[in-house]
Amino acid sequence: MTSTTAFWLAGRQVTGEDTFDVTSPWDGRLVGTVGVPTDAQVEEAVAAAHAVLDEFAATPAHVRAAALDHVGKRLTERTEEIAQLISAENGKPVKWARGEVGRAVSVFRFAAEGGPPLQRRRGPAPGHRRRRPGPPRPHPPLPQGRRPRHRAVNFPLNLCAHKVAPAIAAGVPIILKPAPATPLSGLILGELLAETELPAGSWSILPVANDKMPALVQDERLPVISFTGSEKVGYAIMDSVPRKHCTLELGGNGAAVVLADWASDEDLDWAANRIATFSNYQGGQSCISVQRVIADASVYDRLLPRIVAAVEAQVTGDPSDPKTDVGPLVSEDAAKRVESWVDEAVEAGAALLTGGKRDGASYAPTVLADVPADATIACEEVFGPVLTVQKVDGEAAAFAAVNSSKYGLQAGVFTHDLQVAFRAHRALEVGGVVIGDVPSYRADQMPYGGAKQSGVGREGVRYAMDDYTYERVLVLTGLAL
């Protein structure tokens, strides 16, 4: 018999009157049973966060830094256990789940070393290599803050870390709402935060049912809403609280552009392998996964078979197997939606080059060409292991194709030409441009977010701290100096 996983109310572990089960999308086995907060317990958490506001803001920075550092170290110590949990509840291949834990460690480390919002220095530039920063420095108390909230399913640990760590660094109480499909990874953070000396009430982790969210979102004691999820839900939240500060990360349909100068066999092999990997990693359930390939006509015919072969080489199967590249989607319903979009595109004339088959919650890595521009899969975020490829004539047409989407999160541009790189950065209506690689890159300290219907605001530790606080001006007059 599986015991119930308690949730965290104002820093202490409690259970509610009801529970729900968390099952594996791979084999349907029971992963855990989670307690559901009552309305009274939710009210208690909100009241506690509101009451501790001034105390938490005045908590010495070294205390907050020590707490963040402790969480990072404990995540490191428990990496394999947590990676297995992420894989079980999410269906993510364990090799990608281990990477997610490592990224969450970095988020807490960056937050521990972050500094106050009024100090406008930024962290090291995003990159694969960087020198380790020095030890945390003491800071003055921060301005009065606000409380963010969050749900996300595709990175159930690291996206929670991106909400929790900046809030603690800024001395801002937080109520975290994990996604109902993947709450266990978020609740793990409660175990680690409970080992710190943060004041009671400064954090709660509540697996509240989605139908209970409107009242919580609209509570005036929670003036900041930070949400990662679907466009429909995100904008419904914003519309329901027009006077609140909202940050929304709402996804995209990331494009990888391959231009004419990326033409050698080595270049095309590299691009094809990167595209195949990052259209299918996390089962395609990443906001910056490659969904569209836009290739110049001069390289298209040589690139396309390489992409198909690289996609077919992706190892699918049991997410707990270290050799698996692509596991199931988060639910069978998600896989059925992807199946329906692919079928719709094929019926409208798209060419199915590989994949296109569903088995329960799993969907085979898929490549489509000649997709009609008005097909759902061309216009919306597929959030699955599906890739479309289109041919264009020249740089201007390629950039126009990227910008034709209603989304604008990130884009990748395969080019060796530095002038083209700067033109891409100027022309593409996206939050981030990656040169020489796919759009699926994120350093956890960089400003991350999009344009158009990909949302508003930026994540990244320093940038989230700015969203969770406000600047306060002090003017001194009448002083004899």
HULINPE-V739157 format. One record per residue. RES is the residue in one letter. PSI is psi in radians with two decimals (999 if undefined). Layout:
res=RES psi=PSI
res=RES psi=PSI
This chain:
res=M psi=2.23
res=T psi=2.28
res=S psi=2.78
res=T psi=2.30
res=T psi=2.10
res=A psi=2.83
res=F psi=-3.11
res=W psi=2.06
res=L psi=1.97
res=A psi=0.77
res=G psi=-0.01
res=R psi=2.67
res=Q psi=2.20
res=V psi=2.91
res=T psi=2.82
res=G psi=-2.88
res=E psi=-0.47
res=D psi=2.91
res=T psi=2.89
res=F psi=2.70
res=D psi=2.53
res=V psi=2.13
res=T psi=2.73
res=S psi=2.26
res=P psi=-0.25
res=W psi=-0.89
res=D psi=0.07
res=G psi=0.05
res=R psi=2.70
res=L psi=2.14
res=V psi=-0.62
res=G psi=2.85
res=T psi=2.27
res=V psi=2.41
res=G psi=2.57
res=V psi=2.22
res=P psi=2.49
res=T psi=2.92
res=D psi=-0.67
res=A psi=-0.65
res=Q psi=-0.65
res=V psi=-0.77
res=E psi=-0.69
res=E psi=-0.71
res=A psi=-0.77
res=V psi=-0.76
res=A psi=-0.68
res=A psi=-0.72
res=A psi=-0.73
res=H psi=-0.69
res=A psi=-0.53
res=V psi=0.05
res=L psi=-0.95
res=D psi=-0.70
res=E psi=-0.76
res=F psi=-0.69
res=A psi=-0.55
res=A psi=-0.07
res=T psi=2.27
res=P psi=2.45
res=A psi=-0.56
res=H psi=-0.48
res=V psi=-0.78
res=R psi=-0.74
res=A psi=-0.69
res=A psi=-0.68
res=A psi=-0.78
res=L psi=-0.73
res=D psi=-0.69
res=H psi=-0.78
res=V psi=-0.76
res=G psi=-0.76
res=K psi=-0.70
res=R psi=-0.60
res=L psi=-0.72
res=T psi=-0.79
res=E psi=-0.54
res=R psi=0.41
res=T psi=-0.89
res=E psi=-0.74
res=E psi=-0.81
res=I psi=-0.66
res=A psi=-0.72
res=Q psi=-0.63
res=L psi=-0.79
res=I psi=-0.83
res=S psi=-0.69
res=A psi=-0.79
res=E psi=-0.39
res=N psi=-0.44
res=G psi=0.09
res=K psi=2.33
res=P psi=2.44
res=V psi=-0.49
res=K psi=-0.59
res=W psi=-0.57
res=A psi=-0.66
res=R psi=-0.71
res=G psi=-0.63
res=E psi=-0.72
res=V psi=-0.73
res=G psi=-0.68
res=R psi=-0.69
res=A psi=-0.65
res=V psi=-0.79
res=S psi=-0.69
res=V psi=-0.81
res=F psi=-0.59
res=R psi=-0.78
res=F psi=-0.69
res=A psi=-0.68
res=A psi=-0.49
res=E psi=0.27
res=G psi=-0.82
res=G psi=2.84
res=P psi=2.72
res=P psi=-0.51
res=L psi=-0.19
res=Q psi=1.89
res=R psi=0.38
res=R psi=2.67
res=R psi=2.87
res=G psi=-3.12
res=P psi=2.63
res=A psi=2.51
res=P psi=2.41
res=G psi=2.97
res=H psi=-0.33
res=R psi=2.42
res=R psi=2.63
res=R psi=2.54
res=R psi=2.23
res=P psi=2.86
res=G psi=-3.10
res=P psi=2.75
res=P psi=2.54
res=R psi=2.55
res=P psi=2.51
res=H psi=2.84
res=P psi=2.87
res=P psi=2.60
res=L psi=2.81
res=P psi=2.84
res=Q psi=2.37
res=G psi=-2.90
res=R psi=2.92
res=R psi=2.09
res=P psi=2.83
res=R psi=2.93
res=H psi=2.61
res=R psi=2.52
res=A psi=2.64
res=V psi=-0.42
res=N psi=-0.50
res=F psi=1.33
res=P psi=-0.34
res=L psi=-0.91
res=N psi=-0.61
res=L psi=-0.56
res=C psi=-0.71
res=A psi=-0.65
res=H psi=-0.31
res=K psi=-0.79
res=V psi=-0.86
res=A psi=-0.82
res=P psi=-0.60
res=A psi=-0.79
res=I psi=-0.73
res=A psi=-0.62
res=A psi=-0.05
res=G psi=0.67
res=V psi=2.13
res=P psi=2.57
res=I psi=2.48
res=I psi=2.04
res=L psi=2.25
res=K psi=1.86
res=P psi=2.80
res=A psi=2.47
res=P psi=-0.53
res=A psi=-0.42
res=T psi=1.03
res=P psi=-0.34
res=L psi=-0.64
res=S psi=-0.71
res=G psi=-0.67
res=L psi=-0.44
res=I psi=-0.66
res=L psi=-0.58
res=G psi=-0.69
res=E psi=-0.69
res=L psi=-0.68
res=L psi=-0.56
res=A psi=-0.31
res=E psi=-0.03
res=T psi=3.13
res=E psi=0.42
res=L psi=2.54
res=P psi=2.53
res=A psi=2.45
res=G psi=-0.28
res=S psi=-0.26
res=W psi=2.49
res=S psi=2.58
res=I psi=1.90
res=L psi=1.95
res=P psi=1.20
res=V psi=2.46
res=A psi=2.56
res=N psi=-0.60
res=D psi=-0.13
res=K psi=-0.01
res=M psi=-0.60
res=P psi=-0.77
res=A psi=-0.67
res=L psi=-0.76
res=V psi=-0.66
res=Q psi=-0.01
res=D psi=2.21
res=E psi=-0.30
res=R psi=-0.09
res=L psi=1.46
res=P psi=-0.12
res=V psi=2.31
res=I psi=2.14
res=S psi=2.05
res=F psi=2.36
res=T psi=2.13
res=G psi=-2.59
res=S psi=2.68
res=E psi=-0.78
res=K psi=-0.85
res=V psi=-0.72
res=G psi=-0.82
res=Y psi=-0.48
res=A psi=-0.68
res=I psi=-0.86
res=M psi=-0.73
res=D psi=-0.50
res=S psi=-0.27
res=V psi=1.16
res=P psi=-0.32
res=R psi=0.06
res=K psi=2.77
res=H psi=2.09
res=C psi=2.39
res=T psi=2.24
res=L psi=2.16
res=E psi=1.88
res=L psi=0.21
res=G psi=-2.98
res=G psi=-2.97
res=N psi=1.36
res=G psi=2.40
res=A psi=2.45
res=A psi=2.04
res=V psi=2.24
res=V psi=1.94
res=L psi=3.01
res=A psi=-0.54
res=D psi=-0.13
res=W psi=1.23
res=A psi=-0.21
res=S psi=2.82
res=D psi=-0.70
res=E psi=-0.76
res=D psi=-0.87
res=L psi=-0.62
res=D psi=-0.77
res=W psi=-0.84
res=A psi=-0.77
res=A psi=-0.75
res=N psi=-0.69
res=R psi=-0.73
res=I psi=-0.80
res=A psi=-0.75
res=T psi=-0.82
res=F psi=0.13
res=S psi=-0.24
res=N psi=-0.23
res=Y psi=2.58
res=Q psi=0.40
res=G psi=0.46
res=G psi=0.06
res=Q psi=1.06
res=S psi=2.41
res=C psi=-0.39
res=I psi=0.38
res=S psi=2.78
res=V psi=2.03
res=Q psi=-0.52
res=R psi=2.34
res=V psi=2.22
res=I psi=1.85
res=A psi=2.40
res=D psi=2.52
res=A psi=-0.51
res=S psi=-0.34
res=V psi=-0.15
res=Y psi=-0.87
res=D psi=-0.46
res=R psi=-0.50
res=L psi=-0.71
res=L psi=-0.87
res=P psi=-0.51
res=R psi=-0.72
res=I psi=-0.81
res=V psi=-0.78
res=A psi=-0.71
res=A psi=-0.66
res=V psi=-0.75
res=E psi=-0.37
res=A psi=-0.17
res=Q psi=2.28
res=V psi=2.10
res=T psi=2.70
res=G psi=-2.58
res=D psi=2.09
res=P psi=-0.32
res=S psi=-0.16
res=D psi=2.14
res=P psi=-0.33
res=K psi=-0.22
res=T psi=2.26
res=D psi=-0.66
res=V psi=2.07
res=G psi=-2.85
res=P psi=2.91
res=L psi=3.06
res=V psi=-0.33
res=S psi=2.83
res=E psi=-0.61
res=D psi=-0.69
res=A psi=-0.73
res=A psi=-0.66
res=K psi=-0.65
res=R psi=-0.80
res=V psi=-0.77
res=E psi=-0.76
res=S psi=-0.63
res=W psi=-0.72
res=V psi=-0.81
res=D psi=-0.71
res=E psi=-0.76
res=A psi=-0.73
res=V psi=-0.73
res=E psi=-0.47
res=A psi=0.00
res=G psi=-0.03
res=A psi=2.60
res=A psi=2.14
res=L psi=1.93
res=L psi=-0.46
res=T psi=2.74
res=G psi=-2.49
res=G psi=0.32
res=K psi=2.46
res=R psi=2.48
res=D psi=1.68
res=G psi=-2.15
res=A psi=-0.04
res=S psi=2.48
res=Y psi=2.25
res=A psi=2.44
res=P psi=2.27
res=T psi=2.46
res=V psi=2.28
res=L psi=2.52
res=A psi=2.87
res=D psi=0.77
res=V psi=2.23
res=P psi=2.48
res=A psi=-0.44
res=D psi=0.09
res=A psi=2.54
res=T psi=-0.75
res=I psi=-0.33
res=A psi=-0.39
res=C psi=-0.53
res=E psi=3.00
res=E psi=2.05
res=V psi=-0.60
res=F psi=0.84
res=G psi=3.06
res=P psi=1.10
res=V psi=2.39
res=L psi=2.33
res=T psi=2.54
res=V psi=2.30
res=Q psi=2.66
res=K psi=2.39
res=V psi=2.82
res=D psi=1.68
res=G psi=2.93
res=E psi=-0.81
res=A psi=-0.74
res=A psi=-0.64
res=A psi=-0.81
res=F psi=-0.62
res=A psi=-0.66
res=A psi=-0.71
res=V psi=-0.82
res=N psi=-0.17
res=S psi=-0.27
res=S psi=2.61
res=K psi=-0.25
res=Y psi=2.81
res=G psi=1.14
res=L psi=-1.22
res=Q psi=2.80
res=A psi=2.58
res=G psi=2.47
res=V psi=2.03
res=F psi=1.80
res=T psi=2.65
res=H psi=-0.10
res=D psi=2.03
res=L psi=-0.62
res=Q psi=-0.71
res=V psi=-0.68
res=A psi=-0.77
res=F psi=-0.60
res=R psi=-0.67
res=A psi=-0.77
res=H psi=-0.62
res=R psi=-0.63
res=A psi=-0.57
res=L psi=2.25
res=E psi=1.21
res=V psi=2.87
res=G psi=-0.34
res=G psi=2.42
res=V psi=2.21
res=V psi=2.12
res=I psi=2.30
res=G psi=0.27
res=D psi=3.13
res=V psi=2.93
res=P psi=-0.03
res=S psi=0.80
res=Y psi=2.32
res=R psi=2.10
res=A psi=2.32
res=D psi=-0.12
res=Q psi=-0.05
res=M psi=2.77
res=P psi=2.13
res=Y psi=2.13
res=G psi=-3.14
res=G psi=-3.03
res=A psi=3.02
res=K psi=-2.30
res=Q psi=0.29
res=S psi=-0.02
res=G psi=-2.96
res=V psi=2.57
res=G psi=3.10
res=R psi=2.43
res=E psi=-3.08
res=G psi=2.32
res=V psi=-0.95
res=R psi=-0.67
res=Y psi=-0.63
res=A psi=-0.65
res=M psi=-0.67
res=D psi=-0.70
res=D psi=-0.51
res=Y psi=-0.03
res=T psi=3.08
res=Y psi=2.75
res=E psi=2.40
res=R psi=2.20
res=V psi=2.35
res=L psi=2.14
res=V psi=2.12
res=L psi=2.24
res=T psi=2.84
res=G psi=0.42
res=L psi=2.35
res=A psi=1.80
res=L psi=999
